[in-house]
Amino acid sequence: MSSQPAMGVDEAIRTRRTHKVYGPEPVPRKQLDELFELARWAPNHHLTNPWRFRVIGPNALARLKDADPLGAAKLDRAPTLVACSVVQSDDAEQNEEDVAAGACAVYVIMLAAHARGIASYWRTPAVLRSRAGRAAAGIPEAEHVLGLLHLGYADRDWQPPGREPPARFVTYLG
Ligand SMILES: Cc1cc2nc3c(=O)[nH]c(=O)nc-3n(C[C@H](O)[C@H](O)[C@H](O)COP(=O)(O)O)c2cc1C
């Protein structure tokens, strides 16, 4: 049985914000499972299901910190971390599409989390670009890293950074 999101799609899109400060309470596994179940409905060409999500447990977190001692403190900012990546093949076109599909899946998680009162932060820490960091998170060489998704419960609202009006980026061609 899934928990019912408290808001509609438009409101979720407008009011989701990147949160960088979280309380200590991790997101329960049941809720994470619900978010991953939703992620798999993201569009993906040829139904490659290219996304991979690895929930960082205590041992993996320790390995990540060892891989980048300088960035270690930042890994404690959120109680729940998910390494997000996509499987890559020898087909460059498919790879490009799969990265796009994977980004859609990450956004599905962020929106669905927000609608359930769970805050998020899509981060691209240097540690996941390093061989040691990827190994710490169990990400094979053949996967493209999308980022480290921070999830948790935030106690304050953030103002949205300004956005350009559609007229700046939309062209209706004749
Ligand atoms: C692919 C991607 C990577 C990001 N990486 C970082 C990051 O490494 N550090 C950071 O502070 N924010 C990162 N962000 C979050 C953006 O900074 C944030 O979405 C932006 O400031 C807009 O704020 P909002 O999410 O509240 O609308 C990333 C966002 C995306 C989509």
Backbone and ligand atoms as CSV (ligand in chain L), in Angstrom:
chain,resi,resn,atom,element,x,y,z
A,1,MET,N,N,0.859,-1.194,0.000
A,1,MET,CA,C,0.000,0.000,0.000
A,1,MET,C,C,0.891,1.239,0.000
A,2,SER,N,N,0.688,2.126,-0.958
A,2,SER,CA,C,1.554,3.293,-1.021
A,2,SER,C,C,0.963,4.454,-0.213
A,3,SER,N,N,1.867,5.305,0.310
A,3,SER,CA,C,1.385,6.485,1.019
A,3,SER,C,C,0.902,7.489,-0.019
A,4,GLN,N,N,-0.151,8.196,0.296
A,4,GLN,CA,C,-0.725,9.119,-0.673
A,4,GLN,C,C,0.006,10.454,-0.652
A,5,PRO,N,N,0.532,10.891,-1.803
A,5,PRO,CA,C,1.168,12.197,-1.837
A,5,PRO,C,C,0.146,13.290,-1.521
A,6,ALA,N,N,0.622,14.335,-0.851
A,6,ALA,CA,C,-0.292,15.371,-0.367
A,6,ALA,C,C,-0.513,16.487,-1.378
A,7,MET,N,N,0.139,16.407,-2.537
A,7,MET,CA,C,-0.026,17.510,-3.490
A,7,MET,C,C,-0.035,16.998,-4.925
A,8,GLY,N,N,-0.575,17.843,-5.802
A,8,GLY,CA,C,-0.633,17.487,-7.212
A,8,GLY,C,C,0.696,17.758,-7.904
A,9,VAL,N,N,0.746,17.367,-9.170
A,9,VAL,CA,C,2.010,17.459,-9.919
A,9,VAL,C,C,2.490,18.901,-10.069
A,10,ASP,N,N,1.589,19.816,-10.456
A,10,ASP,CA,C,2.016,21.206,-10.677
A,10,ASP,C,C,2.611,21.794,-9.400
A,11,GLU,N,N,1.912,21.570,-8.305
A,11,GLU,CA,C,2.385,22.137,-7.030
A,11,GLU,C,C,3.720,21.504,-6.635
A,12,ALA,N,N,3.838,20.211,-6.838
A,12,ALA,CA,C,5.096,19.534,-6.486
A,12,ALA,C,C,6.255,20.099,-7.313
A,13,ILE,N,N,6.012,20.320,-8.602
A,13,ILE,CA,C,7.074,20.856,-9.469
A,13,ILE,C,C,7.483,22.250,-9.003
A,14,ARG,N,N,6.495,23.078,-8.689
A,14,ARG,CA,C,6.805,24.465,-8.309
A,14,ARG,C,C,7.439,24.593,-6.935
A,15,THR,N,N,7.037,23.738,-6.008
A,15,THR,CA,C,7.468,23.970,-4.618
A,15,THR,C,C,8.641,23.083,-4.177
A,16,ARG,N,N,9.045,22.109,-4.987
A,16,ARG,CA,C,10.239,21.336,-4.616
A,16,ARG,C,C,11.454,22.253,-4.597
A,17,ARG,N,N,12.267,22.116,-3.567
A,17,ARG,CA,C,13.479,22.920,-3.474
A,17,ARG,C,C,14.646,22.051,-3.055
A,18,THR,N,N,15.826,22.431,-3.452
A,18,THR,CA,C,17.042,21.779,-2.984
A,18,THR,C,C,17.250,22.126,-1.514
A,19,HIS,N,N,17.363,21.100,-0.687
A,19,HIS,CA,C,17.600,21.300,0.751
A,19,HIS,C,C,18.991,20.793,1.103
A,20,LYS,N,N,19.708,21.598,1.857
A,20,LYS,CA,C,21.077,21.197,2.203
A,20,LYS,C,C,21.241,20.882,3.682
A,21,VAL,N,N,20.202,21.136,4.467
A,21,VAL,CA,C,20.272,20.858,5.908
A,21,VAL,C,C,19.119,19.938,6.281
A,22,TYR,N,N,19.460,18.839,6.975
A,22,TYR,CA,C,18.466,17.816,7.296
A,22,TYR,C,C,18.531,17.438,8.772
A,23,GLY,N,N,17.404,16.956,9.265
A,23,GLY,CA,C,17.407,16.332,10.578
A,23,GLY,C,C,18.060,14.957,10.468
A,24,PRO,N,N,18.295,14.285,11.599
A,24,PRO,CA,C,19.044,13.025,11.597
A,24,PRO,C,C,18.229,11.798,11.160
A,25,GLU,N,N,16.930,11.927,11.082
A,25,GLU,CA,C,16.069,10.772,10.829
A,25,GLU,C,C,16.181,10.283,9.376
A,26,PRO,N,N,16.605,9.031,9.150
A,26,PRO,CA,C,16.700,8.547,7.766
A,26,PRO,C,C,15.309,8.300,7.153
A,27,VAL,N,N,15.279,8.275,5.841
A,27,VAL,CA,C,14.027,7.944,5.149
A,27,VAL,C,C,13.806,6.435,5.284
A,28,PRO,N,N,12.640,6.015,5.790
A,28,PRO,CA,C,12.398,4.573,5.963
A,28,PRO,C,C,12.483,3.816,4.642
A,29,ARG,N,N,12.945,2.600,4.738
A,29,ARG,CA,C,13.115,1.783,3.535
A,29,ARG,C,C,11.806,1.640,2.748
A,30,LYS,N,N,10.709,1.530,3.466
A,30,LYS,CA,C,9.417,1.376,2.791
A,30,LYS,C,C,9.142,2.581,1.875
A,31,GLN,N,N,9.492,3.770,2.372
A,31,GLN,CA,C,9.280,4.975,1.564
A,31,GLN,C,C,10.254,5.002,0.392
A,32,LEU,N,N,11.489,4.586,0.638
A,32,LEU,CA,C,12.462,4.542,-0.458
A,32,LEU,C,C,11.983,3.584,-1.541
A,33,ASP,N,N,11.479,2.430,-1.108
A,33,ASP,CA,C,10.990,1.444,-2.084
A,33,ASP,C,C,9.874,2.037,-2.936
A,34,GLU,N,N,9.042,2.841,-2.307
A,34,GLU,CA,C,7.950,3.489,-3.034
A,34,GLU,C,C,8.510,4.449,-4.085
A,35,LEU,N,N,9.542,5.185,-3.709
A,35,LEU,CA,C,10.145,6.144,-4.651
A,35,LEU,C,C,10.810,5.414,-5.816
A,36,PHE,N,N,11.496,4.318,-5.530
A,36,PHE,CA,C,12.151,3.567,-6.616
A,36,PHE,C,C,11.115,2.903,-7.525
A,37,GLU,N,N,10.015,2.499,-6.936
A,37,GLU,CA,C,8.950,1.903,-7.762
A,37,GLU,C,C,8.418,2.927,-8.750
A,38,LEU,N,N,8.354,4.200,-8.306
A,38,LEU,CA,C,7.876,5.264,-9.200
A,38,LEU,C,C,8.929,5.602,-10.250
A,39,ALA,N,N,10.210,5.580,-9.850
A,39,ALA,CA,C,11.290,5.966,-10.767
A,39,ALA,C,C,11.276,5.118,-12.030
A,40,ARG,N,N,10.895,3.862,-11.899
A,40,ARG,CA,C,10.987,2.953,-13.052
A,40,ARG,C,C,9.980,3.287,-14.153
A,41,TRP,N,N,9.034,4.222,-13.840
A,41,TRP,CA,C,8.080,4.636,-14.869
A,41,TRP,C,C,8.586,5.814,-15.676
A,42,ALA,N,N,9.802,6.253,-15.434
A,42,ALA,CA,C,10.384,7.344,-16.231
A,42,ALA,C,C,10.521,6.873,-17.682
A,43,PRO,N,N,10.406,7.809,-18.633
A,43,PRO,CA,C,10.557,7.420,-20.034
A,43,PRO,C,C,11.981,6.925,-20.307
A,44,ASN,N,N,12.094,5.901,-21.140
A,44,ASN,CA,C,13.435,5.430,-21.538
A,44,ASN,C,C,13.323,4.704,-22.870
A,45,HIS,N,N,14.168,5.148,-23.826
A,45,HIS,CA,C,14.077,4.644,-25.198
A,45,HIS,C,C,14.553,3.191,-25.277
A,46,HIS,N,N,13.793,2.365,-25.976
A,46,HIS,CA,C,14.056,0.928,-26.105
A,46,HIS,C,C,13.889,0.186,-24.781
A,47,LEU,N,N,13.257,0.840,-23.840
A,47,LEU,CA,C,13.029,0.238,-22.516
A,47,LEU,C,C,14.295,-0.434,-21.972
A,48,THR,N,N,15.349,0.346,-21.953
A,48,THR,CA,C,16.617,-0.183,-21.440
A,48,THR,C,C,16.662,-0.198,-19.909
A,49,ASN,N,N,15.732,0.523,-19.289
A,49,ASN,CA,C,15.747,0.614,-17.810
A,49,ASN,C,C,17.173,0.854,-17.313
A,50,PRO,N,N,17.801,1.944,-17.765
A,50,PRO,CA,C,19.249,2.098,-17.562
A,50,PRO,C,C,19.653,2.549,-16.167
A,51,TRP,N,N,18.697,3.029,-15.368
A,51,TRP,CA,C,19.036,3.634,-14.059
A,51,TRP,C,C,19.457,2.593,-13.039
A,52,ARG,N,N,20.359,3.008,-12.191
A,52,ARG,CA,C,20.782,2.189,-11.051
A,52,ARG,C,C,20.826,3.091,-9.825
A,53,PHE,N,N,20.249,2.624,-8.746
A,53,PHE,CA,C,20.244,3.387,-7.495
A,53,PHE,C,C,20.858,2.528,-6.399
A,54,ARG,N,N,21.845,3.068,-5.729
A,54,ARG,CA,C,22.486,2.335,-4.628
A,54,ARG,C,C,22.337,3.150,-3.347
A,55,VAL,N,N,21.570,2.598,-2.441
A,55,VAL,CA,C,21.354,3.280,-1.165
A,55,VAL,C,C,22.590,3.050,-0.308
A,56,ILE,N,N,23.177,4.136,0.130
A,56,ILE,CA,C,24.441,4.061,0.873
A,56,ILE,C,C,24.173,3.666,2.329
A,57,GLY,N,N,24.678,2.507,2.727
A,57,GLY,CA,C,24.583,2.052,4.118
A,57,GLY,C,C,25.822,2.492,4.892
A,58,PRO,N,N,25.889,2.137,6.167
A,58,PRO,CA,C,27.006,2.616,7.006
A,58,PRO,C,C,28.388,2.201,6.502
A,59,ASN,N,N,28.516,0.978,6.007
A,59,ASN,CA,C,29.833,0.533,5.525
A,59,ASN,C,C,30.236,1.284,4.258
A,60,ALA,N,N,29.257,1.452,3.361
A,60,ALA,CA,C,29.540,2.175,2.114
A,60,ALA,C,C,29.867,3.631,2.419
A,61,LEU,N,N,29.185,4.206,3.402
A,61,LEU,CA,C,29.464,5.596,3.775
A,61,LEU,C,C,30.898,5.727,4.297
A,62,ALA,N,N,31.298,4.778,5.117
A,62,ALA,CA,C,32.676,4.808,5.645
A,62,ALA,C,C,33.680,4.689,4.505
A,63,ARG,N,N,33.378,3.821,3.527
A,63,ARG,CA,C,34.293,3.667,2.384
A,63,ARG,C,C,34.376,4.963,1.576
A,64,LEU,N,N,33.217,5.610,1.385
A,64,LEU,CA,C,33.200,6.873,0.628
A,64,LEU,C,C,34.036,7.931,1.336
A,65,LYS,N,N,33.914,7.975,2.664
A,65,LYS,CA,C,34.690,8.959,3.429
A,65,LYS,C,C,36.186,8.680,3.320
A,66,ASP,N,N,36.526,7.391,3.348
A,66,ASP,CA,C,37.936,7.025,3.191
A,66,ASP,C,C,38.454,7.438,1.817
A,67,ALA,N,N,37.566,7.351,0.829
A,67,ALA,CA,C,37.981,7.670,-0.543
A,67,ALA,C,C,38.217,9.160,-0.730
A,68,ASP,N,N,37.598,9.986,0.119
A,68,ASP,CA,C,37.769,11.434,0.012
A,68,ASP,C,C,37.671,12.077,1.393
A,69,PRO,N,N,38.722,11.954,2.177
A,69,PRO,CA,C,38.670,12.488,3.549
A,69,PRO,C,C,38.321,13.975,3.594
A,70,LEU,N,N,38.739,14.731,2.569
A,70,LEU,CA,C,38.458,16.180,2.597
A,70,LEU,C,C,36.963,16.479,2.456
A,71,GLY,N,N,36.285,15.630,1.682
A,71,GLY,CA,C,34.848,15.869,1.472
A,71,GLY,C,C,33.969,15.067,2.421
A,72,ALA,N,N,34.599,14.396,3.394
A,72,ALA,CA,C,33.854,13.454,4.241
A,72,ALA,C,C,32.736,14.118,5.038
A,73,ALA,N,N,33.019,15.292,5.600
A,73,ALA,CA,C,32.021,15.939,6.465
A,73,ALA,C,C,30.727,16.202,5.709
A,74,LYS,N,N,30.855,16.534,4.440
A,74,LYS,CA,C,29.659,16.857,3.652
A,74,LYS,C,C,28.756,15.642,3.456
A,75,LEU,N,N,29.351,14.458,3.582
A,75,LEU,CA,C,28.550,13.243,3.400
A,75,LEU,C,C,27.639,12.981,4.597
A,76,ASP,N,N,27.861,13.715,5.672
A,76,ASP,CA,C,27.001,13.562,6.852
A,76,ASP,C,C,25.849,14.553,6.845
A,77,ARG,N,N,25.746,15.334,5.800
A,77,ARG,CA,C,24.724,16.383,5.770
A,77,ARG,C,C,23.307,15.840,5.695
A,78,ALA,N,N,23.148,14.703,5.029
A,78,ALA,CA,C,21.802,14.122,4.917
A,78,ALA,C,C,21.826,12.703,5.459
A,79,PRO,N,N,20.729,12.271,6.085
A,79,PRO,CA,C,20.714,10.936,6.691
A,79,PRO,C,C,20.594,9.807,5.674
A,80,THR,N,N,20.108,10.122,4.491
A,80,THR,CA,C,19.918,9.077,3.472
A,80,THR,C,C,20.568,9.539,2.176
A,81,LEU,N,N,21.487,8.726,1.683
A,81,LEU,CA,C,22.190,9.054,0.438
A,81,LEU,C,C,21.960,7.938,-0.578
A,82,VAL,N,N,21.719,8.335,-1.815
A,82,VAL,CA,C,21.510,7.351,-2.882
A,82,VAL,C,C,22.424,7.701,-4.053
A,83,ALA,N,N,23.324,6.795,-4.392
A,83,ALA,CA,C,24.174,7.001,-5.566
A,83,ALA,C,C,23.356,6.651,-6.803
A,84,CYS,N,N,23.297,7.594,-7.744
A,84,CYS,CA,C,22.450,7.423,-8.940
A,84,CYS,C,C,23.358,7.332,-10.171
A,85,SER,N,N,23.128,6.320,-10.971
A,85,SER,CA,C,23.962,6.141,-12.161
A,85,SER,C,C,23.132,5.487,-13.257
A,86,VAL,N,N,23.720,5.425,-14.444
A,86,VAL,CA,C,23.062,4.728,-15.552
A,86,VAL,C,C,24.050,3.768,-16.211
A,87,VAL,N,N,23.529,2.658,-16.657
A,87,VAL,CA,C,24.341,1.665,-17.359
A,87,VAL,C,C,24.670,2.211,-18.747
A,88,GLN,N,N,25.912,2.053,-19.177
A,88,GLN,CA,C,26.329,2.495,-20.505
A,88,GLN,C,C,26.780,1.287,-21.322
A,89,SER,N,N,26.647,1.438,-22.654
A,89,SER,CA,C,27.021,0.334,-23.531
A,89,SER,C,C,28.014,0.846,-24.573
A,90,ASP,N,N,28.196,0.113,-25.666
A,90,ASP,CA,C,29.098,0.610,-26.717
A,90,ASP,C,C,28.330,1.377,-27.794
A,91,ASP,N,N,27.088,1.725,-27.515
A,91,ASP,CA,C,26.260,2.471,-28.463
A,91,ASP,C,C,26.143,3.920,-27.958
A,92,ALA,N,N,26.884,4.840,-28.595
A,92,ALA,CA,C,26.963,6.224,-28.108
A,92,ALA,C,C,25.598,6.899,-28.071
A,93,GLU,N,N,24.784,6.623,-29.092
A,93,GLU,CA,C,23.463,7.265,-29.147
A,93,GLU,C,C,22.578,6.785,-27.999
A,94,GLN,N,N,22.607,5.473,-27.795
A,94,GLN,CA,C,21.807,4.914,-26.698
A,94,GLN,C,C,22.299,5.440,-25.349
A,95,ASN,N,N,23.608,5.577,-25.226
A,95,ASN,CA,C,24.172,6.078,-23.970
A,95,ASN,C,C,23.646,7.471,-23.640
A,96,GLU,N,N,23.618,8.305,-24.681
A,96,GLU,CA,C,23.133,9.671,-24.487
A,96,GLU,C,C,21.681,9.648,-24.034
A,97,GLU,N,N,20.891,8.832,-24.680
A,97,GLU,CA,C,19.474,8.741,-24.322
A,97,GLU,C,C,19.300,8.172,-22.917
A,98,ASP,N,N,20.157,7.237,-22.580
A,98,ASP,CA,C,20.019,6.609,-21.260
A,98,ASP,C,C,20.417,7.561,-20.127
A,99,VAL,N,N,21.368,8.436,-20.395
A,99,VAL,CA,C,21.703,9.445,-19.379
A,99,VAL,C,C,20.499,10.368,-19.172
A,100,ALA,N,N,19.867,10.743,-20.284
A,100,ALA,CA,C,18.676,11.598,-20.179
A,100,ALA,C,C,17.559,10.866,-19.425
A,101,ALA,N,N,17.372,9.601,-19.732
A,101,ALA,CA,C,16.335,8.814,-19.055
A,101,ALA,C,C,16.638,8.696,-17.560
A,102,GLY,N,N,17.913,8.499,-17.259
A,102,GLY,CA,C,18.307,8.379,-15.851
A,102,GLY,C,C,18.037,9.666,-15.093
A,103,ALA,N,N,18.296,10.800,-15.750
A,103,ALA,CA,C,18.024,12.094,-15.097
A,103,ALA,C,C,16.524,12.240,-14.841
A,104,CYS,N,N,15.717,11.776,-15.799
A,104,CYS,CA,C,14.247,11.808,-15.584
A,104,CYS,C,C,13.887,10.984,-14.355
A,105,ALA,N,N,14.506,9.821,-14.207
A,105,ALA,CA,C,14.188,8.933,-13.085
A,105,ALA,C,C,14.584,9.580,-11.752
A,106,VAL,N,N,15.722,10.267,-11.753
A,106,VAL,CA,C,16.142,10.953,-10.523
A,106,VAL,C,C,15.115,12.036,-10.166
A,107,TYR,N,N,14.679,12.751,-11.176
A,107,TYR,CA,C,13.699,13.820,-10.921
A,107,TYR,C,C,12.364,13.244,-10.440
A,108,VAL,N,N,11.980,12.105,-10.980
A,108,VAL,CA,C,10.769,11.435,-10.481
A,108,VAL,C,C,10.900,11.222,-8.972
A,109,ILE,N,N,12.056,10.720,-8.570
A,109,ILE,CA,C,12.268,10.462,-7.136
A,109,ILE,C,C,12.177,11.763,-6.338
A,110,MET,N,N,12.800,12.806,-6.851
A,110,MET,CA,C,12.785,14.080,-6.120
A,110,MET,C,C,11.373,14.637,-5.984
A,111,LEU,N,N,10.616,14.578,-7.059
A,111,LEU,CA,C,9.248,15.109,-7.011
A,111,LEU,C,C,8.351,14.269,-6.115
A,112,ALA,N,N,8.453,12.942,-6.279
A,112,ALA,CA,C,7.607,12.051,-5.474
A,112,ALA,C,C,7.990,12.154,-4.003
A,113,ALA,N,N,9.272,12.340,-3.740
A,113,ALA,CA,C,9.720,12.519,-2.353
A,113,ALA,C,C,9.117,13.806,-1.794
A,114,HIS,N,N,9.245,14.866,-2.544
A,114,HIS,CA,C,8.730,16.161,-2.089
A,114,HIS,C,C,7.226,16.080,-1.793
A,115,ALA,N,N,6.511,15.424,-2.674
A,115,ALA,CA,C,5.062,15.298,-2.484
A,115,ALA,C,C,4.724,14.506,-1.223
A,116,ARG,N,N,5.686,13.748,-0.724
A,116,ARG,CA,C,5.493,12.960,0.508
A,116,ARG,C,C,6.160,13.603,1.730
A,117,GLY,N,N,6.619,14.840,1.575
A,117,GLY,CA,C,7.238,15.530,2.711
A,117,GLY,C,C,8.698,15.183,2.917
A,118,ILE,N,N,9.316,14.569,1.894
A,118,ILE,CA,C,10.743,14.208,1.995
A,118,ILE,C,C,11.541,15.190,1.136
A,119,ALA,N,N,12.543,15.802,1.742
A,119,ALA,CA,C,13.345,16.798,1.030
A,119,ALA,C,C,14.502,16.126,0.299
A,120,SER,N,N,15.036,16.815,-0.690
A,120,SER,CA,C,16.117,16.212,-1.484
A,120,SER,C,C,17.135,17.252,-1.937
A,121,TYR,N,N,18.240,16.714,-2.399
A,121,TYR,CA,C,19.356,17.551,-2.889
A,121,TYR,C,C,20.150,16.673,-3.853
A,122,TRP,N,N,20.161,17.065,-5.119
A,122,TRP,CA,C,20.941,16.333,-6.145
A,122,TRP,C,C,22.338,16.944,-6.141
A,123,ARG,N,N,23.297,16.152,-5.741
A,123,ARG,CA,C,24.661,16.656,-5.624
A,123,ARG,C,C,25.586,15.843,-6.509
A,124,THR,N,N,26.607,16.483,-7.019
A,124,THR,CA,C,27.576,15.778,-7.864
A,124,THR,C,C,28.957,15.912,-7.213
A,125,PRO,N,N,29.167,15.189,-6.111
A,125,PRO,CA,C,30.427,15.337,-5.383
A,125,PRO,C,C,31.608,14.739,-6.142
A,126,ALA,N,N,32.753,15.373,-5.955
A,126,ALA,CA,C,33.962,14.933,-6.664
A,126,ALA,C,C,34.278,13.465,-6.379
A,127,VAL,N,N,33.938,13.007,-5.172
A,127,VAL,CA,C,34.317,11.636,-4.814
A,127,VAL,C,C,33.729,10.607,-5.784
A,128,LEU,N,N,32.552,10.895,-6.327
A,128,LEU,CA,C,31.961,9.926,-7.258
A,128,LEU,C,C,32.544,10.015,-8.661
A,129,ARG,N,N,33.435,10.967,-8.854
A,129,ARG,CA,C,34.153,11.017,-10.138
A,129,ARG,C,C,35.469,10.254,-10.046
A,130,SER,N,N,35.855,9.905,-8.836
A,130,SER,CA,C,37.133,9.207,-8.671
A,130,SER,C,C,36.919,7.695,-8.700
A,131,ARG,N,N,37.952,7.005,-9.093
A,131,ARG,CA,C,37.889,5.536,-9.155
A,131,ARG,C,C,37.592,4.958,-7.765
A,132,ALA,N,N,38.273,5.516,-6.745
A,132,ALA,CA,C,38.096,5.005,-5.375
A,132,ALA,C,C,36.674,5.261,-4.879
A,133,GLY,N,N,36.136,6.435,-5.212
A,133,GLY,CA,C,34.795,6.781,-4.769
A,133,GLY,C,C,33.742,5.907,-5.431
A,134,ARG,N,N,33.924,5.665,-6.724
A,134,ARG,CA,C,32.982,4.797,-7.447
A,134,ARG,C,C,33.026,3.393,-6.857
A,135,ALA,N,N,34.227,2.921,-6.589
A,135,ALA,CA,C,34.359,1.580,-6.013
A,135,ALA,C,C,33.684,1.539,-4.642
A,136,ALA,N,N,33.845,2.616,-3.867
A,136,ALA,CA,C,33.247,2.666,-2.527
A,136,ALA,C,C,31.724,2.531,-2.601
A,137,ALA,N,N,31.149,3.094,-3.670
A,137,ALA,CA,C,29.690,3.049,-3.830
A,137,ALA,C,C,29.251,1.865,-4.692
A,138,GLY,N,N,30.185,1.025,-5.078
A,138,GLY,CA,C,29.849,-0.169,-5.856
A,138,GLY,C,C,29.404,0.129,-7.276
A,139,ILE,N,N,29.896,1.232,-7.840
A,139,ILE,CA,C,29.480,1.617,-9.202
A,139,ILE,C,C,30.510,1.111,-10.207
A,140,PRO,N,N,30.103,0.191,-11.082
A,140,PRO,CA,C,31.056,-0.353,-12.059
A,140,PRO,C,C,31.538,0.703,-13.054
A,141,GLU,N,N,32.677,0.453,-13.645
A,141,GLU,CA,C,33.254,1.360,-14.641
A,141,GLU,C,C,32.280,1.651,-15.775
A,142,ALA,N,N,31.465,0.666,-16.109
A,142,ALA,CA,C,30.578,0.800,-17.264
A,142,ALA,C,C,29.325,1.623,-16.968
A,143,GLU,N,N,29.259,2.229,-15.813
A,143,GLU,CA,C,28.099,3.082,-15.517
A,143,GLU,C,C,28.518,4.546,-15.478
A,144,HIS,N,N,27.589,5.383,-15.896
A,144,HIS,CA,C,27.803,6.836,-15.857
A,144,HIS,C,C,27.161,7.368,-14.580
A,145,VAL,N,N,27.940,8.076,-13.780
A,145,VAL,CA,C,27.417,8.587,-12.509
A,145,VAL,C,C,26.590,9.850,-12.745
A,146,LEU,N,N,25.372,9.846,-12.212
A,146,LEU,CA,C,24.509,11.032,-12.309
A,146,LEU,C,C,24.659,11.914,-11.079
A,147,GLY,N,N,24.881,11.302,-9.936
A,147,GLY,CA,C,25.042,12.108,-8.733
A,147,GLY,C,C,24.736,11.332,-7.477
A,148,LEU,N,N,24.812,12.058,-6.379
A,148,LEU,CA,C,24.523,11.484,-5.072
A,148,LEU,C,C,23.287,12.208,-4.548
A,149,LEU,N,N,22.179,11.488,-4.521
A,149,LEU,CA,C,20.922,12.116,-4.109
A,149,LEU,C,C,20.829,12.101,-2.589
A,150,HIS,N,N,20.680,13.293,-1.999
A,150,HIS,CA,C,20.500,13.416,-0.554
A,150,HIS,C,C,18.996,13.434,-0.285
A,151,LEU,N,N,18.574,12.647,0.680
A,151,LEU,CA,C,17.156,12.615,1.051
A,151,LEU,C,C,17.032,12.701,2.568
A,152,GLY,N,N,15.960,13.303,3.021
A,152,GLY,CA,C,15.740,13.388,4.466
A,152,GLY,C,C,14.604,14.328,4.778
A,153,TYR,N,N,14.584,14.761,6.016
A,153,TYR,CA,C,13.507,15.635,6.472
A,153,TYR,C,C,14.105,16.986,6.832
A,154,ALA,N,N,13.575,18.023,6.224
A,154,ALA,CA,C,14.097,19.371,6.420
A,154,ALA,C,C,13.112,20.170,7.255
A,155,ASP,N,N,13.644,21.047,8.074
A,155,ASP,CA,C,12.737,21.764,8.967
A,155,ASP,C,C,12.494,23.203,8.535
A,156,ARG,N,N,12.959,23.574,7.379
A,156,ARG,CA,C,12.658,24.938,6.920
A,156,ARG,C,C,12.496,24.953,5.402
A,157,ASP,N,N,11.766,25.940,4.952
A,157,ASP,CA,C,11.567,26.091,3.519
A,157,ASP,C,C,12.618,27.023,2.955
A,158,TRP,N,N,13.031,26.733,1.754
A,158,TRP,CA,C,13.987,27.597,1.077
A,158,TRP,C,C,13.270,28.332,-0.030
A,159,GLN,N,N,13.714,29.567,-0.240
A,159,GLN,CA,C,13.150,30.333,-1.345
A,159,GLN,C,C,13.715,29.809,-2.655
A,160,PRO,N,N,12.877,29.707,-3.658
A,160,PRO,CA,C,13.405,29.225,-4.941
A,160,PRO,C,C,14.355,30.229,-5.557
A,161,PRO,N,N,15.489,29.741,-6.082
A,161,PRO,CA,C,16.334,30.645,-6.864
A,161,PRO,C,C,15.528,31.129,-8.056
A,162,GLY,N,N,15.819,32.330,-8.520
A,162,GLY,CA,C,15.037,32.890,-9.630
A,162,GLY,C,C,15.066,31.991,-10.855
A,163,ARG,N,N,14.002,32.021,-11.588
A,163,ARG,CA,C,13.922,31.263,-12.835
A,163,ARG,C,C,13.595,32.228,-13.974
A,164,GLU,N,N,14.138,31.948,-15.126
A,164,GLU,CA,C,13.828,32.776,-16.286
A,164,GLU,C,C,12.395,32.528,-16.733
A,165,PRO,N,N,11.729,33.549,-17.255
A,165,PRO,CA,C,10.371,33.337,-17.778
A,165,PRO,C,C,10.438,32.523,-19.065
A,166,PRO,N,N,9.387,31.765,-19.362
A,166,PRO,CA,C,9.393,30.920,-20.564
A,166,PRO,C,C,9.749,31.676,-21.843
A,167,ALA,N,N,9.369,32.959,-21.913
A,167,ALA,CA,C,9.649,33.713,-23.143
A,167,ALA,C,C,11.147,33.753,-23.441
A,168,ARG,N,N,11.981,33.572,-22.399
A,168,ARG,CA,C,13.426,33.597,-22.604
A,168,ARG,C,C,13.962,32.315,-23.245
A,169,PHE,N,N,13.211,31.220,-23.093
A,169,PHE,CA,C,13.784,29.959,-23.580
A,169,PHE,C,C,12.850,29.139,-24.480
A,170,VAL,N,N,11.707,29.725,-24.825
A,170,VAL,CA,C,10.774,29.006,-25.705
A,170,VAL,C,C,10.643,29.755,-27.020
A,171,THR,N,N,10.731,29.030,-28.111
A,171,THR,CA,C,10.491,29.597,-29.429
A,171,THR,C,C,9.410,28.793,-30.120
A,172,TYR,N,N,8.368,29.426,-30.532
A,172,TYR,CA,C,7.348,28.750,-31.345
A,172,TYR,C,C,7.715,28.976,-32.802
A,173,LEU,N,N,8.121,27.935,-33.484
A,173,LEU,CA,C,8.541,28.058,-34.877
A,173,LEU,C,C,7.323,28.023,-35.799
A,174,GLY,N,N,7.383,28.854,-36.858
A,174,GLY,CA,C,6.274,28.887,-37.798
A,174,GLY,C,C,6.329,27.724,-38.755
L,1,LIG,C1,C,22.640,17.361,-12.416
L,1,LIG,C2,C,22.621,18.251,-11.205
L,1,LIG,C3,C,23.754,18.343,-10.403
L,1,LIG,C4,C,23.761,19.163,-9.274
L,1,LIG,N1,N,24.896,19.212,-8.498
L,1,LIG,C5,C,24.935,20.062,-7.450
L,1,LIG,C6,C,26.094,20.146,-6.636
L,1,LIG,O1,O,27.078,19.415,-6.829
L,1,LIG,N2,N,26.113,21.038,-5.636
L,1,LIG,C7,C,25.030,21.854,-5.377
L,1,LIG,O2,O,25.109,22.675,-4.468
L,1,LIG,N3,N,23.884,21.747,-6.086
L,1,LIG,C8,C,23.811,20.881,-7.111
L,1,LIG,N4,N,22.651,20.748,-7.840
L,1,LIG,C9,C,21.433,21.448,-7.373
L,1,LIG,C10,C,21.225,22.788,-8.046
L,1,LIG,O3,O,22.202,23.671,-7.594
L,1,LIG,C11,C,19.805,23.292,-7.697
L,1,LIG,O4,O,18.872,22.450,-8.307
L,1,LIG,C12,C,19.619,24.720,-8.169
L,1,LIG,O5,O,20.291,25.598,-7.317
L,1,LIG,C13,C,18.160,25.126,-8.195
L,1,LIG,O6,O,17.587,25.026,-6.895
L,1,LIG,P1,P,16.253,24.204,-6.661
L,1,LIG,O7,O,16.594,22.735,-6.856
L,1,LIG,O8,O,15.846,24.518,-5.247
L,1,LIG,O9,O,15.236,24.676,-7.641
L,1,LIG,C14,C,22.603,19.928,-8.949
L,1,LIG,C15,C,21.458,19.827,-9.762
L,1,LIG,C16,C,21.469,18.989,-10.865
L,1,LIG,C17,C,20.211,18.884,-11.713
